[in-house]
Amino acid sequence: MDIITVDTTDRRQVRQFLALPFRLYRQVPQWVPPLDPDARLMLDRQHHPFYQHSAAEFFLAVEDGRAIGRLAVLDNHNYNVFHKERTAFFCLFECENNPQAARGLFEAAVAWARQRGLERLLGPKGFTALDGVGLLVQGFEHRPAFGVPYNLPYYAALVEAAGLKRKGDVLSGHFEVGRPFPSKIHEVARRIEQRRGLHIARFKTRRDLEALVPRLGELYNSALDGPPNNVPLTLAELRMLADQLLSYADPRLVKAVMKGDEMIGYLFAYPDVSAAVQRSKGRLWPLGWLDLLLEFKRTPWVNVSGAGILRKFRGPGGMAILFSEMHKSIIEGGFKHADLVQISADDDPLQHELRDLGIDLYKAHRLYERPL
């Protein structure tokens, strides 16, 4: 068994790296492949905006000419400057149930990170805010929301055997339409909007959303307030994320909380097209796009994947506004199920509020770290 560094200009090696999960998950009905263009872009050092400020390396574990494991390691310069850290991220881990291969991959990642003067390995965490975080440790029987990681149950044991320790968890919740929803949430939201002079901006067309993107990026960066594991977006990254989001966004499901002309909060949800992505195996051509468009209109699932509000407007009142708009979006869109993706497990008050709203926290992803 050999650990090789992937030459991202070598089509055969790139193809091996991208093809491995399709073999590993061949008999796993829950797995949703990534969209092929997005997966390839991560290995494209000429066009992915991440490489304008940072670096990454990709490794394959190969046995008898066959890929049996893979791993990516990132040096996100902007993250380290923002948080005053020297952290390397790992992501895209896939592996047969082979502890030797997993250890070899992580040792290669550790050696690369040490050479760059980094002091900690953390992950899974990818290139952008849309990549999702963590290793799935609870909820294997459920299909993941589109864009949220899924992995085989033995992965946690492989990662821990490679010397990584649990850092923290993020949770995802399921809300089923028909469950009681506290009417007081809508009442509190209305009172807070009136008291603080807030209103909700709604959108009708994708052109409206395109005009919103620059302001949404500014708000995202302003709302970070230094929490762990987040990083400000560059203009190029924002444009790339906007292109990805707008390709499957429903304007009805995007809300902006406004104070006059200033955007102070947002809620982003989108129809879950995972079933169509499964059928097309992540390929958009020749007919994948058509199936995605059809699924966009018929899926009973909606993913609530982004919500934020400036710190001075937070607290129970500010959260009530977001919860109220979330519920309205689900009902107005005619959906039967909502997946609230990746909420910090460390936020006990938020978890309590979500459970009071009838949301079942049914999936957990775990972040791991290792000092270098």
N, C-alpha and C positions, 0 to 999 in steps of 0.2 A: 504494500500500500504506500503510495506516494502523495505528498501534498505539493501541488503545483500552483504557482501564481498565474492567474489568467491573463493572457495577452488580449486586451479588449479590442485589438485590431484584427485578431484571428477569429474568423467567423466560426470555425469548427469549435474552438474553445468556448466562445460565447454561446453557441448553440447547446453545448454540453451543460453549461451553467444554467441556462434557461429551461432546458428540457427535464432536468432531474426531478422537480416536484411532480410533473405529469406522470412519471412512472411511480413515484412513491405514493401518490394519492389516487392511483387508478381505480382502486376498489373502495374509495371513501366518498360516499354520496354527498356529504356535507361540504366538501372542499370547493371553493370558488377560485378559479385561476385568476391571475392578474390580467388586465388587458395587455395584449401583446405589445402595442406601441409604448405603453408606460414602462413595462418591464425592460424592454430594450434600451429605453432612454437612460435608465440608471447606469448602464455600462458605456454610455456614449459621452466620452470626455470632451468632445467638441461642442455638444449642443445642450447638455444638461446644465442649468445655471448654477448648480451646486459647485461645479468645478471652476467657476469664476473666482471663488474665494477659498475653496477647501480641496481636500484630497481624499481618495478612497482606494482601497485595494480589494481584490477578489481572489478567493482561493477555492481550489477543488481538491477533494480527496479522491484519488483514482486507484482502482485495483484491477489489474489485468486489462487495462485500457478502458475501463468502465467507470464513470463517475458514480461515487457512492455517498458523497457529501459535498456541501458547499458552504461558504461563509463570506460575508463582506464586512470590512472594517473601515470606519470613517474617521477622519480628522476634520471636524466641523469648526473651522477657524472662528466663524462669527459666534457660534455658541460659546466657545471658550473665552473669547474676548468679553462677551456680554455677561457671563457668569463668573469671570475671573477664575477659570478652572483650566485643567489640562486633562480633558476627558476624551477618550476614544469611544465611539459607538460601534456596536456590531448589529448586523441585521441580515436578512435573507438566508438565515440558517435553515438548512434542510439536510437530513442525513438518514441513512439506514440505521437500524438499531445496532450500532457498532461503536462502542466507547472509544476504541483506539482511533478511529477516524475522526470522531468529534474532538478528542483531545488534540489530535494533530492539527486540526483546523484552528482551534482556539490558541494553541501555542504559536502558530504562524501569525495570527492576528496580534497576539501579545508582543511578539518580536517586532513586528512592523510598527506598532504603537510606541514601543520603547525607543526605537530608532528616531522617532519624531519628538521625543522628549515628553510624551504623554504619561500620565500617572495613574489613570483609572480606565477600566473597560466597563461600559454600561450598555445595556440593551435588553431585548431588541428595540432599536430605535433607528428609523430610516432617514432618508434624504430630506423629506419635506413634512409639513404638518398633516398631509393627507395619507401618509404611509401607515399610520397606526403604530401602536407601541405594544411591547410585551409579548410574552409567550403564553398561549392559551393553557390554563390549568384547570378550568371549570367550564362546562358547557359544551363538551365535545359532541353531544348528540344534536346540537342545533347548528343550522347553517349560519355562517357569519354574515353580518351586514357587509355590503359591498365596500371593499377597501380596508376591512378590518382583518388582522391576521388570524389564520387558522393553522394548526399544526397537529401532528400525531401525539397521542398521550405520553409516549416515552421520551419526548424531547426534553422535558424538565429534568429527568434523571441524567440524560447525557450532558446537559449544560452544568448541572451541579457536580457531576463527576469530573468535569473539566476545571473545577476550582472556583466556580462563580457562586455567589451567595445572593439570597433574596434581598432586593432593595425595597420593593413596594408593589402594590397591585393597583390595577384600574379595573372598574366594573362596567358592565353594560346591562341595561334594563329593558324589560319588555312591558309595553302597555297595550292592553287589549281594549278596543272600543267596545263600549257596553258596560265596562266596569264603572262604578260610581266615581265621579270626579267632583271634588269639593267646590260648590258654587262660590264659597267665600274667596277662593283664589281669584276668580274673575272680579268679584266686588272689590277686593283689596287692590287689584291692579288698576281698576278704574279710579279709585280714590287717589292712589299714588300718582297716576298720570295727571289728574286734575290739580293736585296739590303742588306738584313739581313742574307743571307746565310741559308735560311730555306728550308726545303722540307717536303713533305707530305708522311708519311709512310702508306701504305695500306696493307691489310691482306687478305689472301686467304682461310685459314682454321681455324677451332676453336683451333687447336693446336697453331697456331700463336697467337691467342688471349690469350690463357692461359699463354703464355710466357710474354705477355704484362701486365698482371694483377698487379704484384708487382710494376712496374714502374708507372702504372696508379694510383695506390693508393698513391704512394709518391707524384705524381703531384697534385692529388686532395687535399691532406693535405697541400702541399706547396702553392697552389693557393687560399687557404681560405682567407688569409690576414685579418682575424678577422671580416668578415661580420656577421651581425646578423643571428641567427637561423641555422648556420652550425657548424659542430663539426668534428674534425679529426677522421678518422677511425682507429680502432685497427686492428691488423693483423687478428684476428679471424673474425671480422666484414667484413673485406675486402674479406676473403675467402668465407664467406657465400654469400655476394653480388655477388662475381664472379660466384659462382655456380648458383645463380638465373639468372644472366645476360647471362651466356654462354648457358643456357638451351634454350633461344630463340633469341640469337644474330645471326645476319647475318654478317659475316666478311667483306662483301663489304661496310657495313654501319658504320664501325668503322674506324676513321681516327686519326692519331697522327701527330701533328706538331713538327718537329724535327729541332734542331740546332746542326748539327753534329750528335753525338750519344746521345745528351740530348733531352729528351722529354719536350717540353715547352708548349704544348697545346694538346687538344683532342676534338673530336666530336663523340658522341655516339648516334646512332639511331637504331631502330629495327622495324621489321614489326609488325603491330598492330594485335594481335590475339584475340581481345575482343569478336568478334562474336562467335568464337569457345568456349571461356570461358563461355559465356552466355548459349550456347547450352548444355555444359557439367555440368552447375551449379557449376563450380569450381573444379569438381572432375576429377582427372587424370586417374583413373582406373574405369572400365576396358578399355574403348575406348576413354577417354578424350585425351590421348596423341596422338592418331592417328588423331583425328580431329584437334588438335593443329598443328601438322605437316603439314596437308593439308592446313589449313588456313595460315600458315607461307608462303606457296608458292603462294597462290591465292589472299591474301588480297590486295586491292588497297590503303590501308592506311599505312603510316609509321609514327612512333613517334620519334621526335627529343627531347631526354630527358636529354641530358647532353652535355655541352660544357664549356670549360674553357681554359684560357691561363694565364701564369705567368704575374704578374702586369707589369713588365718592357717591355713586348712585347704587351701590350694592346694599346688602342687608335684606331682610325679609321682604320689604316692599319691592326692591329691584328684582329679586328672584321671582316674585309673584307675577310681575309683568312678563317675564320670559316663560314661566310655566303656563300662564294664561294663553299667550300667543302660540305656544307649542300645542296645547289642546285644540285651539281653534284651527290651527293648520291641519292637524290630523282629521278633524271632523269635516272641514271644508274640502279637503282633498278626497273625501270618500274612502279613506283607508280603514282597514280592519285591525291592523297591527302597527305598532311603532317600536323601533329599536333605538334606544338612547345609548349612544356608543361612548365608551371609554371615559368614565367618571372616576376621579381619584377616590380610592378606598380610604384615604386618610381624612377625607372630609365627612366626618360623622354627622354633623348637622344636615348637610345636603342629602346624605343617604336617608336620614330619618324623614326629611321632607318628601323625598321621592317615594318612599314606602307608604307614606300617608296619602299620596296621590294615586295609590294602586299600582305602582310600578314594581315589578318583580326583578330584582337584581340577579340575573340568572347566568351571567358569564363573567369570568375573571381572567385577566391577562396579568402576567407577572414580569416585572423588570428585575434583572440580575446585574450584579456588579462584581468586579474583581480588582483589587489594588495591583498596580504594576511595579 
